């Protein structure tokens, strides 16, 4: 899980570096194509069938919609706002997933965890600071991206168990490709020939993304969820660290306060969930 979070943070940094020279739509298209190639090769190597009826099941179609939303808005947020603040807002995803599981799947969530969810969401508000001079409408991009990823995670829980990690990866990155086509049409910007440095950044993003996804699936499928999930928050260390050291970003007091609220709420929810499971 720690390796996955480090790779995801590296992917974000590579994407942000490439966004200086390339349109966001072009980045998403190249990134999506690269991911499709990697996971298609892995699926064929494992003998998985790429086209099975389950890939067009309702949960998978919903998953694709949320995947497109999450990737589209999150990459826009990375390219237009600070990497550190975008990374922090993304950490609210588990809070939204728990709330969604209670509302959609009927999972039992007591008042303590509901209170923790609300506190964590307050942390997001503290970071975004709506209604103040520090508020930036661009921060809404990260918020929408986070909701998209939460919806994707919830849809993944309802996806057919027969679909392998590699097949989910293929169609997940196809969603990224489609998101890139949407942005390209909307922005109506000509594609740019990437130089050597940008090409390396794109290659780094593709490889880091593949490693991150594979590591995440390995962690979630072989380790106890309650044991490995808290290590998701190490992404904060990697993402904020890269934002500060590589991109020269600064951490405000509101971001630090909001980060503490989000992380503490998430850890409390995980702890309460484990307590309930042990009863």
Steps between C-alpha positions, in 0.01 A plus 500: 500500500782742580664418165168561327454839663856603415444398137169690483671812633777459242237461227336826611834680495584373150156604372537846654846538343367397157202739529738797477566419133204287384121550499321300769299308241815382324652388832192296586490338156867399512473388862186299425654333195812409698296349784280304260811359332657394831189332643399343168844339482465376859148368436608310188802363685270371776259357244214736590233566239473870419140487382253328732134586567580619853689806373170657388312418820327796672762528780780513241321768297452708816866439587609632161295819544652569841849405378472756219375764743770430757790489254382800300453739789793371705748548216355845432549578871861375492583712196326819617543496881760403758590131514507505879144635545363267231661202673354600836145539364527155340552348846133565575409221255474227771258720697269533199533126428388409853205740478407365158523139618258579782252678274523271195592158636336521841825456691468581868663829597444625854471859612868518597614420147240736352639771727853417383388521136355846561817614678710375209282687252538810716874452448443518123304823546782643714746429217278638222390803711182594310378854551845638585761690302715185499232298317585384149230358276767272355508307829152371412669293228678290763174464696310370196791269417493361853126431474562326166761270653270423795223406258743281307603318818136442596418371151806272514354330806191411296699396190493129409762307697589306186676803354872493575712793613656520154161522328391773742827676417437477124155654522607747765768642272261491203289736711804726538543498123135594452535779758793634297289504183229696685750760623663527157167576332407747774834684503541484121878525532743360247719214618863585573804297404653411839873552543728244665438626853121501465508156336691365798247657735215332312680167503565542872130574560393187309745269676433653843124472441526133405720420803267696729187324377653153511644560849167632626310195373764269649475670837119500508464139385770333712511706820230571756317813389500645852877445521608646165245778444648745759820502295307675221571820689872468426405650164473827688867485594610420146262740323555796730874429511524507119285813485724685743842376381445469124240766425584748777152499655433634848270356766251739658366470854152418367641214292679352801186525716281350226750221440498404868119493508481278189769254609384468860141451387602234249711311752221514758250360248736214418554428870126502574439276200750246630346517849155429353638211291655342810171502692 
